[in-house]
Amino acid sequence: MSKNPFDISGKVALVTGASRGLGLGFAKSLAKAGVNLAITSRSLESLEAPAKELEALGVKVHKVVLDVRDQQSIKDAVASVIEKFGCIDILMNNAGCNVRKPALEVEWDDWNLILETNLRGVFFVAQEVARHMSTKKYGRIINIGSVTCVAGYAGLGPYGASRGGTKQLTMSLAHDWGEYGITVNCLAPGWFKTDQNKVMYEQEGWVDYLCERIPLGRPGSPGDLEGALLLLASDASAYITGQTLLVDGGISVGAVRATVAK
Ligand SMILES: NC(=O)c1ccc[n+]([C@@H]2O[C@H](COP(=O)([O-])OP(=O)(O)OC[C@H]3O[C@@H](n4cnc5c(N)ncnc54)[C@H](OP(=O)(O)O)[C@@H]3O)[C@@H](O)[C@H]2O)c1
């Protein structure tokens, strides 16, 4: 019988920014698939509860401190995972941040925070991990994107620039590292309720406004990302690289109804 191409049990994954939100969701999906995990946060304490939850799913969990704005921290974190597990098969390059402000109010430091975290951080984490993957001639790198990879949103200028940059970076890295058996793709979620955007969800009427513009009629919930994650993390995507996969309920296809309302 041929092997299930989605089977990733026994592999090792590094999930950055797994203390909460989508990162913790990605870690749970990988743990359910039997993947041993290195999970990161800027504080070890924030990883205590997530690690317990993940270990209860029967996999090994290694807690690692990582600040993606600090190059030495990236090197130390990746070295620690290699020391613990000997390899990294899958990188879920998820850590990220946002600052929501009208473009006229964005400050120099807002720009630096977002771009350093979401774009420079994604690149240097991928580079450090790819150094090891390239020696094994195998790797699955999944960079976090967003619907802002392909669409413009007021109040999200620097964030959108960081995600558009990630989409482009993903294409270039796919080309750079294909010869090493490493695929590089971008998983781009739509709107999911997490700490990062709960301020929007708490605004009266905003969820209705949003749902009106999503073809599938609802915001995302963490389980909605699992299928795309397992595809991009496994051999089922062996011939897919450089791609950005939108998991957004369809909001990126265009949000304006062009027929007359009934
Ligand atoms: N929620 C959405 O609708 C949505 C949609 C598209 C894309 N995304 C992206 O998906 C990712 C996860 O988002 P989320 O909504 O789950 O956000 P979140 O709840 O705010 O979680 C962000 C994660 O990133 C980590 N992080 C932030 N800055 C970091 C840094 N400098 N170094 C290392 N880790 C850092 C945080 O870790 P600690 O604070 O514990 O250090 C935390 O684990 C982000 O990249 C986000 O931009 C989210």
PDBQT file of the ligand as one rigid body, heavy atoms in Angstrom, charges set to zero:
ROOT
HETATM    1  N1  LIG A 301      -5.451  36.861  13.437  1.00  0.00    +0.000 N 
HETATM    2  C1  LIG A 301      -5.593  37.050  12.128  1.00  0.00    +0.000 C 
HETATM    3  O1  LIG A 301      -6.709  37.261  11.633  1.00  0.00    +0.000 OA
HETATM    4  C2  LIG A 301      -4.404  36.978  11.217  1.00  0.00    +0.000 A 
HETATM    5  C3  LIG A 301      -4.638  37.010   9.841  1.00  0.00    +0.000 A 
HETATM    6  C4  LIG A 301      -3.567  36.904   8.980  1.00  0.00    +0.000 A 
HETATM    7  C5  LIG A 301      -2.295  36.772   9.467  1.00  0.00    +0.000 A 
HETATM    8  N2  LIG A 301      -2.081  36.754  10.818  1.00  0.00    +0.000 N 
HETATM    9  C6  LIG A 301      -0.710  36.577  11.268  1.00  0.00    +0.000 C 
HETATM   10  O2  LIG A 301      -0.625  35.331  11.935  1.00  0.00    +0.000 OA
HETATM   11  C7  LIG A 301       0.369  35.397  12.961  1.00  0.00    +0.000 C 
HETATM   12  C8  LIG A 301      -0.255  35.046  14.286  1.00  0.00    +0.000 C 
HETATM   13  O3  LIG A 301      -1.243  36.026  14.533  1.00  0.00    +0.000 OA
HETATM   14  P1  LIG A 301      -2.199  36.024  15.788  1.00  0.00    +0.000 P 
HETATM   15  O4  LIG A 301      -3.440  36.674  15.364  1.00  0.00    +0.000 OA
HETATM   16  O5  LIG A 301      -2.240  34.670  16.406  1.00  0.00    +0.000 OA
HETATM   17  O6  LIG A 301      -1.415  37.066  16.730  1.00  0.00    +0.000 OA
HETATM   18  P2  LIG A 301      -1.160  37.110  18.290  1.00  0.00    +0.000 P 
HETATM   19  O7  LIG A 301      -2.262  36.449  19.037  1.00  0.00    +0.000 OA
HETATM   20  O8  LIG A 301      -0.837  38.513  18.596  1.00  0.00    +0.000 OA
HETATM   21  O9  LIG A 301       0.171  36.216  18.464  1.00  0.00    +0.000 OA
HETATM   22  C9  LIG A 301       1.373  36.675  17.927  1.00  0.00    +0.000 C 
HETATM   23  C10 LIG A 301       2.483  35.671  18.223  1.00  0.00    +0.000 C 
HETATM   24  O10 LIG A 301       3.687  36.176  17.644  1.00  0.00    +0.000 OA
HETATM   25  C11 LIG A 301       4.690  36.261  18.654  1.00  0.00    +0.000 C 
HETATM   26  N3  LIG A 301       5.558  37.429  18.444  1.00  0.00    +0.000 N 
HETATM   27  C12 LIG A 301       5.219  38.733  18.306  1.00  0.00    +0.000 A 
HETATM   28  N4  LIG A 301       6.313  39.494  18.174  1.00  0.00    +0.000 NA
HETATM   29  C13 LIG A 301       7.385  38.657  18.229  1.00  0.00    +0.000 A 
HETATM   30  C14 LIG A 301       8.789  38.832  18.169  1.00  0.00    +0.000 A 
HETATM   31  N5  LIG A 301       9.357  40.040  18.020  1.00  0.00    +0.000 N 
HETATM   32  N6  LIG A 301       9.589  37.745  18.245  1.00  0.00    +0.000 NA
HETATM   33  C15 LIG A 301       9.051  36.520  18.397  1.00  0.00    +0.000 A 
HETATM   34  N7  LIG A 301       7.724  36.265  18.492  1.00  0.00    +0.000 NA
HETATM   35  C16 LIG A 301       6.906  37.337  18.414  1.00  0.00    +0.000 A 
HETATM   36  C17 LIG A 301       3.946  36.356  19.980  1.00  0.00    +0.000 C 
HETATM   37  O11 LIG A 301       4.779  35.784  20.977  1.00  0.00    +0.000 OA
HETATM   38  P3  LIG A 301       5.041  36.385  22.458  1.00  0.00    +0.000 P 
HETATM   39  O12 LIG A 301       4.222  37.642  22.592  1.00  0.00    +0.000 OA
HETATM   40  O13 LIG A 301       4.594  35.292  23.366  1.00  0.00    +0.000 OA
HETATM   41  O14 LIG A 301       6.495  36.610  22.493  1.00  0.00    +0.000 OA
HETATM   42  C18 LIG A 301       2.708  35.491  19.711  1.00  0.00    +0.000 C 
HETATM   43  O15 LIG A 301       2.976  34.154  19.992  1.00  0.00    +0.000 OA
HETATM   44  C19 LIG A 301       0.937  36.815  12.906  1.00  0.00    +0.000 C 
HETATM   45  O16 LIG A 301       2.088  36.835  12.127  1.00  0.00    +0.000 OA
HETATM   46  C20 LIG A 301      -0.195  37.587  12.250  1.00  0.00    +0.000 C 
HETATM   47  O17 LIG A 301       0.245  38.780  11.643  1.00  0.00    +0.000 OA
HETATM   48  C21 LIG A 301      -3.109  36.845  11.700  1.00  0.00    +0.000 A 
ENDROOT
TORSDOF 0
